[in-house]
Amino acid sequence: MNIVASNSLQQGFASATHAPILYITLNGVLEPLGQSQVLPYIFALSRRGFPYALLSMERQRDLADEGAVERLERELGAHGITWAHLPYHTGGIGPVLQNCWALFWAGRRLIRSERIRLVHARSYVATSVAWALRLVTGVPYVFDMRGYWIDESVAEGRWFVRPFVYRVAKRLERRLVADAAAVTTLTGLQADDVRTGKLGNRAGKAAVTIPTCADYGMFAPRELSVVPPEVRARLEGKLVIGLVGSINASYRVEDCLRLFQAVLERRPEAHLLCLTQQPEAMAQLLSHFSLTQNSYTVRTVAHAEMPGWLSAMDWGLLLMNEGIAKRGSMPTKLAEFFAAGVRPVMAGCNPEARDWVRRAGSGIVLEDVTDAALQEAAARIASAVNADELARAREATRPHFSLESGVARYEALLQDLA
């Protein structure tokens, strides 16, 4: 087992006011998701007196960037956070079990050496490890659910599609929920499921809703200095429609492209700006539509540069699938759009996410993605817009989606557990 760790934890504990916490995540903190949805929280909480040790699984391609690894080690060290990282293995059930086994032994070692008193586990696999650690060490855990992972896997046709395997997995889900010291969810819908016992007996225990948040200071509308000059020239004077993120079974990317085509028919100067870690897959999808190369741009962008790129967008497309699998989901992009002054165009996901778009008052909610619905949305996108709506939407959503509000909710939860 290959574990790499820095030695800065004791320095951070010296001035800490609470017992040490171990954060376990399979989402690498060298990846954009880890940088936006893991590090900002533990940095802020460490500044508020909660000492953290971080145990993550990192992709080999990320670990190969020695400069990025060294920079992150320095930043974590400045916050008094030890970072132990393991190589993430892919390829089926064997590598998954290998990952869990490695996390278990690394976690057990950290619990002993650093006197860990609470484990904060991100999503299901990490929580399964935390549950096993609780059995052998007695250290309680927080189940940070991040949605309905089992049902999402079934919706994507992987892991739990066989009825027997699904039933076993859902029984494990109930056990993880019931034995947790606390549960956090991304939506009030899933928190209600927890509180009402749909996911196991939670009598007298906490279930707290903390959505995927954005740093409203970082994602404030700004100058486009991070956007290369040649791209700025392509976007100047255009109606810029954004398509941001992964190409997977959750997102209706082809319907997004159909919607852009409908906008382009009304506004020939419209431009589609695609920001994704899968540029080849996006290019392949774009090739199926009658779009000229002058009407779109595809780029891969570092997370630190994302605020500047979002500032170039007028609208952001969030057309998603819906169902039980998405009942606990809240897209990170939604908070970032609100913060950056981008009008979201949303379909699917769940009623709570769509309701936030309506409450913000600056975007569009589609009840379906029929041709008629896409044409109606295109007409609204192509029409003149009121810039004052963006500032109002930003302030209306900030109390729920800002990083400071998310950190405050985690802090209150940790205080209660202490």
KOLDO-793601 format. One record per residue (C-alpha): x, y, z; residue number from 1. Coordinates in Angstrom, 1 decimal. Each point is the difference from the previous one (the first is absolute). Layout:
<rs>
{r {X Y Z} NUM},
...
</rs>
This chain:
<rs>
{r {0.0 0.0 0.0} 1},
{r {1.4 3.4 -1.0} 2},
{r {-0.8 2.8 2.4} 3},
{r {1.5 3.4 -0.3} 4},
{r {-0.5 2.5 2.9} 5},
{r {1.4 3.3 1.1} 6},
{r {0.9 0.8 3.6} 7},
{r {-1.9 3.2 0.7} 8},
{r {-2.9 -1.4 2.0} 9},
{r {1.4 0.4 3.6} 10},
{r {0.7 3.7 -0.7} 11},
{r {-3.6 0.5 -1.0} 12},
{r {-1.3 -1.9 3.1} 13},
{r {2.1 2.2 2.4} 14},
{r {-2.4 2.9 -0.5} 15},
{r {-3.1 -2.0 -0.7} 16},
{r {-3.0 0.2 2.2} 17},
{r {-1.7 -3.3 -1.0} 18},
{r {0.8 -3.7 -0.3} 19},
{r {1.8 -1.1 -3.2} 20},
{r {-2.2 -0.9 -3.0} 21},
{r {0.9 -2.4 -2.8} 22},
{r {-1.5 0.9 -3.4} 23},
{r {-0.1 -3.0 -2.4} 24},
{r {-0.7 0.5 -3.7} 25},
{r {0.4 -2.1 -3.2} 26},
{r {-0.3 3.2 -2.0} 27},
{r {3.6 1.2 -0.4} 28},
{r {0.7 3.4 1.3} 29},
{r {2.2 0.6 -3.0} 30},
{r {-3.1 -0.3 -2.1} 31},
{r {-2.4 3.0 -0.7} 32},
{r {-2.7 -1.6 2.1} 33},
{r {2.2 -0.4 3.0} 34},
{r {1.3 3.5 -0.4} 35},
{r {-3.5 1.5 0.0} 36},
{r {-1.9 -2.3 2.3} 37},
{r {2.6 -1.3 2.6} 38},
{r {2.9 2.3 0.5} 39},
{r {-1.9 3.3 0.5} 40},
{r {-2.0 -1.5 2.8} 41},
{r {2.8 -1.6 2.0} 42},
{r {2.2 3.1 -0.5} 43},
{r {-2.8 2.2 1.4} 44},
{r {-0.8 -2.4 2.9} 45},
{r {3.7 -0.4 0.9} 46},
{r {0.2 3.8 0.3} 47},
{r {-3.0 -0.2 2.4} 48},
{r {1.8 -2.4 2.3} 49},
{r {-0.9 -3.4 -1.4} 50},
{r {3.2 -1.9 -0.7} 51},
{r {-0.2 -2.3 -3.0} 52},
{r {2.0 -2.9 -1.4} 53},
{r {-0.8 -0.7 -3.7} 54},
{r {0.0 -3.5 -1.5} 55},
{r {-0.6 0.0 -3.8} 56},
{r {0.4 -2.2 -3.0} 57},
{r {1.7 1.6 -2.9} 58},
{r {0.2 -0.8 -3.7} 59},
{r {3.4 -0.8 -1.3} 60},
{r {-0.2 2.7 -2.7} 61},
{r {-0.4 2.6 2.8} 62},
{r {2.8 -1.4 2.1} 63},
{r {2.2 0.2 -3.0} 64},
{r {-0.2 3.8 0.2} 65},
{r {2.7 0.4 2.7} 66},
{r {-0.4 3.8 0.0} 67},
{r {-3.7 -0.2 0.8} 68},
{r {0.6 -2.5 2.7} 69},
{r {2.6 2.1 1.7} 70},
{r {-2.2 3.2 -0.2} 71},
{r {-2.9 -1.8 1.6} 72},
{r {2.2 -1.5 2.7} 73},
{r {1.2 3.5 0.9} 74},
{r {-3.5 1.4 0.1} 75},
{r {-1.3 -2.9 2.2} 76},
{r {3.0 0.4 2.2} 77},
{r {-0.7 3.7 0.4} 78},
{r {-3.4 -1.0 1.4} 79},
{r {1.5 -2.6 2.3} 80},
{r {-1.6 -2.9 -2.0} 81},
{r {1.8 -3.3 -0.5} 82},
{r {-0.6 -1.4 -3.5} 83},
{r {0.3 -3.8 -0.4} 84},
{r {-0.7 -1.1 -3.5} 85},
{r {-0.3 -3.4 -1.7} 86},
{r {0.0 -1.0 -3.7} 87},
{r {-3.5 -0.5 -1.3} 88},
{r {-0.5 -3.3 -1.9} 89},
{r {-2.7 -0.5 -2.7} 90},
{r {-1.2 -2.9 -2.0} 91},
{r {-2.9 -1.8 1.9} 92},
{r {-0.8 -1.6 3.3} 93},
{r {3.5 -1.1 0.7} 94},
{r {1.5 3.5 -0.1} 95},
{r {-2.9 1.3 2.0} 96},
{r {0.6 -2.5 2.8} 97},
{r {3.7 0.9 -0.2} 98},
{r {-0.8 3.7 0.4} 99},
{r {-2.2 -0.7 3.0} 100},
{r {2.6 -2.3 1.7} 101},
{r {2.7 2.6 -0.5} 102},
{r {-2.2 2.8 1.4} 103},
{r {-0.9 -2.2 3.0} 104},
{r {3.6 -0.6 1.1} 105},
{r {1.1 3.5 -0.7} 106},
{r {-3.0 1.4 1.9} 107},
{r {0.7 -2.4 2.9} 108},
{r {3.6 1.1 0.2} 109},
{r {-1.0 3.7 0.0} 110},
{r {-2.6 -0.5 2.7} 111},
{r {2.6 -1.6 2.2} 112},
{r {2.9 2.4 -0.7} 113},
{r {-2.0 3.3 0.0} 114},
{r {-2.6 -0.8 2.7} 115},
{r {-2.9 0.5 -2.5} 116},
{r {-3.4 0.3 1.7} 117},
{r {-2.3 0.4 -3.0} 118},
{r {0.1 -1.2 -3.6} 119},
{r {-1.6 2.2 -2.7} 120},
{r {-0.7 -2.3 -3.0} 121},
{r {-0.9 1.3 -3.5} 122},
{r {-2.5 -2.2 -1.8} 123},
{r {-0.8 -3.7 0.3} 124},
{r {3.3 -1.8 -0.5} 125},
{r {1.9 2.2 2.4} 126},
{r {-2.8 -0.4 2.5} 127},
{r {0.1 -3.8 -0.3} 128},
{r {3.6 0.3 1.0} 129},
{r {-0.9 2.4 2.8} 130},
{r {-2.6 -2.5 1.2} 131},
{r {2.6 -2.8 0.1} 132},
{r {2.4 2.3 1.9} 133},
{r {-2.8 0.7 2.5} 134},
{r {-0.4 -3.7 0.7} 135},
{r {3.7 -0.5 0.8} 136},
{r {0.9 3.4 1.6} 137},
{r {-3.3 1.3 1.3} 138},
{r {0.5 3.4 -1.7} 139},
{r {-3.3 1.4 -1.3} 140},
{r {-0.5 1.3 -3.5} 141},
{r {-2.0 2.6 -2.0} 142},
{r {-1.6 -1.4 -3.1} 143},
{r {0.3 2.7 -2.6} 144},
{r {-2.4 -1.6 -2.5} 145},
{r {0.5 2.2 -3.1} 146},
{r {-3.2 -1.5 -1.6} 147},
{r {-1.4 -3.5 -0.6} 148},
{r {3.2 -1.7 -1.3} 149},
{r {-1.5 -3.5 -0.2} 150},
{r {-3.0 1.2 -2.0} 151},
{r {2.1 2.2 -2.2} 152},
{r {2.2 -3.0 -0.8} 153},
{r {-3.0 -2.0 -1.0} 154},
{r {-1.3 2.9 -2.2} 155},
{r {3.4 0.0 -1.8} 156},
{r {-0.1 -3.8 -0.5} 157},
{r {2.8 -1.0 2.3} 158},
{r {0.8 -1.8 3.3} 159},
{r {-3.5 -0.7 1.5} 160},
{r {-2.2 -0.8 -3.0} 161},
{r {-0.7 -3.6 1.1} 162},
{r {-3.0 0.0 2.4} 163},
{r {1.7 -2.1 2.7} 164},
{r {3.1 2.2 0.0} 165},
{r {-2.2 3.1 0.1} 166},
{r {-1.9 -1.3 3.1} 167},
{r {3.2 -0.8 1.8} 168},
{r {1.5 3.4 -0.8} 169},
{r {-3.1 1.8 1.2} 170},
{r {0.1 -2.0 3.2} 171},
{r {3.6 1.2 0.5} 172},
{r {-1.2 3.6 -0.7} 173},
{r {-2.5 -0.3 2.8} 174},
{r {2.7 -1.3 2.4} 175},
{r {2.4 2.8 -0.9} 176},
{r {-2.7 2.6 0.6} 177},
{r {-1.2 -1.6 3.2} 178},
{r {3.5 -0.3 1.6} 179},
{r {1.2 3.5 -1.0} 180},
{r {0.5 2.6 2.7} 181},
{r {-1.5 2.4 -2.5} 182},
{r {-1.0 0.1 -3.6} 183},
{r {0.4 2.9 -2.4} 184},
{r {-1.9 0.3 -3.3} 185},
{r {0.0 2.3 -3.0} 186},
{r {-3.7 0.5 -0.1} 187},
{r {-2.8 0.4 2.5} 188},
{r {-1.8 -2.8 -1.9} 189},
{r {2.6 -2.6 1.0} 190},
{r {0.2 1.5 3.5} 191},
{r {-3.7 -0.6 0.4} 192},
{r {0.5 -3.6 -1.2} 193},
{r {2.6 -0.5 2.7} 194},
{r {-2.1 1.7 2.8} 195},
{r {-3.2 -2.0 -0.9} 196},
{r {1.8 -3.3 0.2} 197},
{r {0.0 -0.9 -3.7} 198},
{r {3.7 -0.7 0.2} 199},
{r {0.2 -1.6 3.4} 200},
{r {-0.7 0.9 3.6} 201},
{r {1.3 3.5 0.7} 202},
{r {-1.9 0.8 3.2} 203},
{r {1.6 2.8 1.9} 204},
{r {2.9 0.4 -2.4} 205},
{r {0.9 2.9 -2.3} 206},
{r {-0.7 0.3 -3.7} 207},
{r {1.3 3.3 -1.4} 208},
{r {-0.4 1.4 -3.5} 209},
{r {3.1 1.6 -1.4} 210},
{r {-0.1 0.5 -3.8} 211},
{r {2.9 0.0 -2.4} 212},
{r {1.2 3.6 0.7} 213},
{r {2.1 2.5 -1.9} 214},
{r {2.3 2.7 1.3} 215},
{r {-2.0 3.1 -0.8} 216},
{r {3.2 2.1 0.4} 217},
{r {2.0 -2.1 -2.5} 218},
{r {-2.9 -0.4 -2.5} 219},
{r {-1.1 3.6 0.0} 220},
{r {-0.4 1.5 -3.6} 221},
{r {3.5 1.2 -1.1} 222},
{r {2.2 1.0 -2.9} 223},
{r {0.8 -2.7 -2.5} 224},
{r {3.8 0.1 0.6} 225},
{r {0.4 -3.8 0.3} 226},
{r {-1.7 -0.5 -3.4} 227},
{r {2.6 -0.1 -2.8} 228},
{r {-0.1 3.0 -2.3} 229},
{r {-1.0 -2.1 -3.0} 230},
{r {-3.0 -1.4 1.9} 231},
{r {-1.0 3.4 1.2} 232},
{r {0.0 1.1 -3.6} 233},
{r {-2.3 -2.8 -1.0} 234},
{r {-2.4 0.8 2.9} 235},
{r {-0.1 3.8 -0.4} 236},
{r {-3.4 1.3 -0.8} 237},
{r {-1.5 -3.5 0.1} 238},
{r {-2.9 -1.5 2.0} 239},
{r {2.0 -2.6 1.8} 240},
{r {-1.7 -3.2 1.1} 241},
{r {2.1 -2.2 2.4} 242},
{r {0.1 -3.7 0.2} 243},
{r {2.2 -1.0 3.0} 244},
{r {1.1 -3.3 1.4} 245},
{r {0.0 -3.7 -0.6} 246},
{r {-1.6 -2.0 -2.7} 247},
{r {-1.9 -2.8 1.8} 248},
{r {-3.3 -1.6 0.5} 249},
{r {-1.3 2.7 2.3} 250},
{r {0.1 2.8 -2.6} 251},
{r {-2.0 0.3 -3.2} 252},
{r {2.9 1.4 -2.0} 253},
{r {-1.6 -0.7 -3.4} 254},
{r {-3.2 1.9 1.1} 255},
{r {2.3 2.9 1.1} 256},
{r {1.4 0.1 -3.6} 257},
{r {-3.5 -0.1 -1.5} 258},
{r {-0.9 2.9 2.2} 259},
{r {3.1 1.9 -1.1} 260},
{r {-0.9 -0.6 -3.7} 261},
{r {-3.5 1.5 0.6} 262},
{r {1.6 3.1 1.6} 263},
{r {2.4 0.3 -2.9} 264},
{r {-2.9 0.1 -2.4} 265},
{r {-1.3 3.0 1.8} 266},
{r {3.4 1.6 0.8} 267},
{r {2.6 -0.7 -2.6} 268},
{r {2.7 1.6 2.2} 269},
{r {-0.6 -2.6 2.8} 270},
{r {3.1 -1.9 1.1} 271},
{r {0.2 -3.3 1.9} 272},
{r {2.8 -0.1 2.6} 273},
{r {0.7 -3.6 1.1} 274},
{r {2.2 -0.4 3.1} 275},
{r {0.7 -3.7 0.6} 276},
{r {2.7 -2.5 1.0} 277},
{r {-1.2 -2.1 -2.9} 278},
{r {0.7 2.1 -3.1} 279},
{r {0.3 -2.9 -2.4} 280},
{r {-3.4 -1.4 1.1} 281},
{r {-1.6 3.5 -0.3} 282},
{r {1.5 0.5 -3.5} 283},
{r {-1.5 -3.4 -1.0} 284},
{r {-3.4 1.1 1.1} 285},
{r {0.3 3.4 -1.7} 286},
{r {0.8 -1.7 -3.2} 287},
{r {-3.5 -1.5 -0.1} 288},
{r {-1.5 3.5 -0.2} 289},
{r {0.0 2.4 -2.9} 290},
{r {2.1 2.6 1.8} 291},
{r {2.8 2.0 -1.6} 292},
{r {3.3 0.1 1.9} 293},
{r {-0.4 3.7 0.4} 294},
{r {-3.1 -0.6 2.1} 295},
{r {1.6 -1.9 2.9} 296},
{r {3.2 -0.2 2.1} 297},
{r {1.1 -3.1 2.0} 298},
{r {2.6 0.4 2.8} 299},
{r {1.3 -1.8 3.1} 300},
{r {0.4 2.4 2.8} 301},
{r {1.6 -0.2 3.4} 302},
{r {-2.3 0.5 3.0} 303},
{r {1.8 3.1 1.1} 304},
{r {-0.7 1.6 -3.3} 305},
{r {-3.7 -1.0 -0.2} 306},
{r {-1.4 3.3 1.6} 307},
{r {1.6 2.1 -2.8} 308},
{r {-1.4 -2.3 -2.7} 309},
{r {-3.5 -0.1 1.5} 310},
{r {0.0 3.8 -0.1} 311},
{r {0.1 -0.3 -3.8} 312},
{r {-3.3 -1.8 -0.1} 313},
{r {-3.5 1.4 -0.2} 314},
{r {-1.9 -3.3 0.5} 315},
{r {1.0 -3.4 1.4} 316},
{r {-1.7 -3.2 -1.2} 317},
{r {-1.0 -2.6 2.7} 318},
{r {-2.3 -2.5 -1.7} 319},
{r {0.0 -3.1 2.1} 320},
{r {-1.7 -3.3 0.5} 321},
{r {-2.5 -0.4 2.9} 322},
{r {-1.1 -2.8 2.3} 323},
{r {0.7 -1.5 3.4} 324},
{r {3.7 0.0 -0.9} 325},
{r {0.1 3.8 -0.2} 326},
{r {-2.2 0.7 3.1} 327},
{r {3.1 0.6 2.1} 328},
{r {1.9 1.9 -2.7} 329},
{r {0.9 3.7 -0.2} 330},
{r {2.4 0.9 -2.8} 331},
{r {3.1 1.9 1.0} 332},
{r {-0.4 2.0 -3.2} 333},
{r {-3.3 1.5 1.2} 334},
{r {1.6 1.7 2.9} 335},
{r {2.9 1.2 -2.2} 336},
{r {-2.4 1.4 -2.6} 337},
{r {-1.9 1.9 2.6} 338},
{r {3.2 1.4 1.5} 339},
{r {1.6 1.0 -3.3} 340},
{r {-3.1 1.7 -1.5} 341},
{r {-0.9 -2.7 -2.5} 342},
{r {-3.6 -0.7 -0.7} 343},
{r {-0.7 -3.8 0.4} 344},
{r {-2.2 -1.9 -2.4} 345},
{r {-1.2 -3.0 1.9} 346},
{r {-2.0 -3.1 -0.7} 347},
{r {-0.3 -3.2 2.1} 348},
{r {2.2 -0.8 3.0} 349},
{r {-2.6 0.5 2.8} 350},
{r {-2.8 2.4 1.0} 351},
{r {2.3 1.7 2.6} 352},
{r {2.7 0.9 -2.5} 353},
{r {-2.6 1.3 -2.4} 354},
{r {-1.7 2.0 2.7} 355},
{r {3.3 1.8 0.8} 356},
{r {0.2 1.1 -3.6} 357},
{r {-3.5 1.4 0.3} 358},
{r {0.7 1.7 3.3} 359},
{r {3.2 1.6 -1.4} 360},
{r {-2.1 1.6 -2.8} 361},
{r {2.7 0.2 -2.6} 362},
{r {-0.1 -3.3 -1.8} 363},
{r {-2.4 -2.4 -1.8} 364},
{r {-1.6 -3.2 1.2} 365},
{r {-1.1 -2.5 -2.7} 366},
{r {-2.7 -2.5 1.0} 367},
{r {1.1 -2.4 -2.8} 368},
{r {2.4 0.0 -3.0} 369},
{r {-2.4 -0.4 -2.8} 370},
{r {0.6 2.0 -3.2} 371},
{r {-2.8 2.4 1.0} 372},
{r {1.6 0.6 3.5} 373},
{r {3.5 0.5 -1.5} 374},
{r {-1.4 2.4 -2.6} 375},
{r {-1.7 2.0 2.7} 376},
{r {3.1 0.1 2.1} 377},
{r {2.1 1.1 -3.0} 378},
{r {-2.4 2.9 -0.6} 379},
{r {0.4 1.2 3.6} 380},
{r {3.8 -0.4 -0.1} 381},
{r {0.2 1.9 -3.3} 382},
{r {-2.1 2.9 1.3} 383},
{r {1.4 3.1 1.9} 384},
{r {0.8 -0.6 3.6} 385},
{r {0.1 2.2 3.1} 386},
{r {3.4 0.2 1.5} 387},
{r {-1.4 1.0 3.4} 388},
{r {-1.4 -3.5 0.4} 389},
{r {3.5 -1.4 0.4} 390},
{r {0.9 2.0 3.1} 391},
{r {-3.3 -0.8 1.6} 392},
{r {0.4 -3.7 -0.8} 393},
{r {3.5 0.0 1.5} 394},
{r {-1.2 1.5 3.3} 395},
{r {-3.1 -2.2 0.1} 396},
{r {2.0 -3.2 -0.3} 397},
{r {3.0 1.0 2.1} 398},
{r {-1.4 -1.0 3.4} 399},
{r {-0.6 -3.6 -1.2} 400},
{r {2.8 -0.6 -2.6} 401},
{r {3.0 2.0 1.2} 402},
{r {3.0 -1.6 1.4} 403},
{r {-0.2 2.0 3.2} 404},
{r {-3.5 -1.3 0.6} 405},
{r {1.0 -3.6 -0.6} 406},
{r {3.0 0.3 2.3} 407},
{r {-2.2 1.5 2.7} 408},
{r {-2.4 -3.0 -0.2} 409},
{r {2.9 -2.5 0.2} 410},
{r {1.4 2.0 3.0} 411},
{r {-3.4 -0.1 1.8} 412},
{r {-0.2 -3.8 -0.7} 413},
{r {3.5 -0.7 1.3} 414},
{r {-0.6 2.2 3.1} 415},
{r {-3.1 -2.1 0.7} 416},
{r {1.9 -3.3 -0.4} 417},
{r {2.8 1.3 2.3} 418},
</rs>
